[in-house]
Amino acid sequence: MNPALIVFFVLAALSVIGALSLILQKHPIHSALSLIVVMVSLAGLYLSMGAEFVAAVQIIVYGGAIMVLFVFVIMLLNAGEEEHTDFSKLAKFGGLPLALALTGLLAAAMIHHAGSVPNPANPDALASTSSISMMLFSTFVYPFELTSFLILIAIMGALVLAQREKT
Amino acid sequence: MVPTQYYLILSAILFGLGAVAFVVKRNIITLFMSIELMLNAVNLAFVAFSQARGKLDGQVFVLFVIVVAAAEAAVGLGIIILTARNRRSLNVERVDLLKL
């Protein structure tokens, strides 16, 4: 068996187990830790696809910044175990088939379109990081500048939301 | 070399699990985490298509998605802190002012 395939299956199994654990864990801090497992294994997959810059950003921004923010809020709000709620009969018996149908539909649609994509001659020719920076500052320079506005607005929004009301 | 289809199937599975988690979970923070899981699944599809086509546009888009996710996490967690402060609970079923 191809070593690339083995790496793919190990990382894919790890990410699916992490996502299942996100659903099955009762405590939000356990869910957050399983989401970190998903993100790190996805970073490994990006690395195996030759997208090393995206893999680094995934670990630094997602696994680092965003998840630390989540864990911080869970600790700050002292979130306890989830309250158990009863599912309706309809949700119990209709939910799983519908979820499977959604997954199957998505996979079928994407694979259908992937079939019409011509395979590149040599995928190793992508000199990733420097080409990404060239594209980011030439073709995508306006969206790139817009993201700085987005982050500025997000900072202001977070500040306004989190401050205590003046009495 | 791993076929692109495998990555796409994994991406669909992760998206489906994220959607299930969004509907099943009751804790507002966990709901937010399942949104992040769905964004991650979409990122995986972007990178897989980028690799299949031999173009880097998909990877640049992943960077934009990550930026939007970071901004969303900052604002969303601010909203969660506000909700928890007002309702004294993290259960989404307690947030039902707009419910008939």
Contacts between the chains, C-beta under 8 A, distances in Angstrom:
chain1	res1	chain2	res2	distance
A	2	B	1	7.6
A	2	B	2	7.9
A	4	B	1	6.0
A	4	B	2	5.4
A	5	B	2	5.8
A	8	B	2	4.6
A	8	B	6	6.3
A	8	B	7	7.9
A	12	B	6	7.5
A	12	B	10	4.8
A	15	B	10	7.1
A	15	B	14	6.4
A	16	B	10	7.4
A	16	B	13	6.0
A	16	B	14	7.1
A	16	B	17	7.3
A	19	B	13	7.8
A	19	B	14	5.6
A	19	B	17	4.1
A	19	B	18	7.0
A	19	B	21	7.5
A	19	B	37	6.0
A	20	B	17	6.6
A	22	B	17	7.5
A	22	B	21	5.7
A	22	B	30	7.5
A	22	B	33	6.6
A	22	B	34	6.9
A	22	B	37	6.5
A	23	B	17	6.6
A	23	B	20	6.3
A	23	B	21	4.7
A	23	B	24	6.1
A	23	B	25	7.1
A	28	B	27	5.2
A	28	B	29	4.9
A	28	B	30	5.2
A	28	B	33	7.8
A	28	B	90	7.8
A	31	B	25	7.8
A	31	B	27	7.9
A	31	B	30	5.0
A	31	B	33	5.8
A	32	B	29	7.8
A	32	B	33	6.3
A	35	B	33	5.1
A	35	B	36	6.6
A	35	B	37	6.3
A	38	B	14	7.3
A	38	B	37	6.4
A	38	B	40	6.6
A	39	B	40	6.4
A	42	B	40	5.7
A	42	B	43	7.4
A	42	B	44	6.0
A	45	B	7	7.3
A	45	B	10	7.8
A	45	B	44	6.7
A	45	B	47	7.9
A	46	B	44	7.9
A	46	B	47	5.6
A	48	B	2	7.4
A	49	B	7	7.5
A	49	B	47	5.7
A	49	B	48	7.0
A	49	B	51	4.8
A	50	B	51	6.6
A	51	B	47	5.1
A	51	B	50	7.1
A	51	B	51	7.1
A	51	B	59	5.4
A	51	B	62	7.9
A	53	B	59	7.1
A	54	B	43	7.7
A	54	B	47	6.0
A	54	B	59	5.2
A	54	B	62	5.2
A	54	B	63	7.2
A	57	B	62	7.9
A	57	B	63	6.4
A	57	B	66	6.0
A	58	B	43	7.6
A	58	B	66	7.3
A	61	B	66	5.3
A	61	B	70	6.0
A	62	B	36	7.5
A	62	B	40	7.2
A	62	B	66	6.7
A	62	B	69	7.4
A	65	B	70	6.5
A	66	B	36	6.8
A	66	B	69	6.6
A	66	B	70	5.9
A	66	B	73	4.8
A	69	B	73	5.6
A	69	B	74	7.1
A	69	B	77	5.9
A	70	B	29	6.7
A	70	B	32	7.4
A	70	B	33	6.4
A	70	B	73	7.3
A	70	B	77	7.2
A	73	B	29	6.4
A	73	B	77	4.8
A	73	B	80	6.3
A	73	B	81	6.6
A	74	B	29	5.8
A	76	B	81	7.2
A	77	B	29	7.7
A	77	B	80	7.5
A	77	B	81	6.9
A	77	B	84	4.9
A	77	B	90	6.5
A	79	B	27	6.7
A	79	B	29	6.1
A	79	B	90	5.4
A	82	B	25	7.0
A	82	B	26	5.3
A	82	B	27	4.9
A	82	B	30	7.3
A	82	B	91	7.8
A	83	B	26	6.2
A	83	B	91	5.5
A	85	B	26	5.6
A	85	B	93	6.7
A	95	B	20	7.6
A	95	B	23	7.2
A	95	B	24	7.9
A	99	B	16	5.6
A	99	B	19	6.6
A	99	B	20	4.7
A	100	B	16	7.4
A	102	B	15	8.0
A	102	B	16	5.4
A	102	B	19	6.1
A	103	B	12	5.1
A	103	B	13	5.8
A	103	B	15	7.2
A	103	B	16	3.3
A	104	B	12	7.6
A	106	B	11	7.9
A	106	B	12	4.0
A	106	B	15	6.0
A	106	B	16	7.0
A	107	B	8	6.3
A	107	B	9	4.9
A	107	B	12	3.7
A	107	B	13	7.6
A	110	B	8	4.3
A	110	B	11	7.2
A	110	B	12	6.5
A	110	B	45	6.3
A	111	B	5	5.1
A	111	B	8	5.5
A	111	B	9	7.3
A	114	B	4	5.2
A	114	B	5	6.1
A	114	B	8	5.9
A	114	B	49	7.2
A	114	B	52	6.3
A	117	B	4	7.6
A	117	B	49	7.1
A	117	B	52	5.3
A	117	B	53	5.7
A	118	B	53	7.8
A	119	B	52	6.7
A	119	B	54	8.0
A	120	B	52	7.5
A	120	B	53	6.6
A	120	B	54	2.9
A	121	B	54	7.5
A	123	B	1	7.7
A	123	B	51	6.0
A	123	B	54	5.7
A	125	B	54	7.3
A	126	B	51	8.0
A	126	B	54	6.5
A	126	B	56	6.4
A	128	B	56	7.1
A	128	B	59	7.2
A	131	B	56	5.3
A	132	B	56	5.6
A	132	B	59	5.7
A	132	B	60	6.1
A	132	B	63	7.6
A	135	B	56	5.8
A	135	B	57	7.3
A	135	B	60	5.4
A	136	B	60	5.8
A	136	B	63	7.1
A	139	B	60	7.9
A	140	B	60	5.4
A	140	B	64	7.9
A	143	B	64	6.2
A	147	B	64	6.4
A	147	B	67	4.6
A	147	B	68	7.6
A	150	B	67	6.9
A	150	B	68	6.9
A	150	B	71	5.3
A	151	B	67	6.9
A	151	B	70	7.5
A	151	B	71	5.6
A	153	B	71	7.7
A	154	B	70	7.8
A	154	B	71	3.6
A	154	B	72	7.6
A	154	B	74	4.9
A	154	B	75	5.3
A	155	B	74	7.0
A	157	B	74	7.6
A	157	B	75	4.7
A	157	B	78	6.8
A	158	B	74	4.5
A	158	B	75	5.6
A	158	B	77	7.6
A	158	B	78	4.3
A	160	B	78	8.0
A	161	B	75	7.0
A	161	B	78	3.4
A	161	B	79	5.9
A	161	B	81	7.3
A	161	B	82	5.6
A	162	B	78	4.7
A	162	B	81	5.7
A	162	B	82	7.4
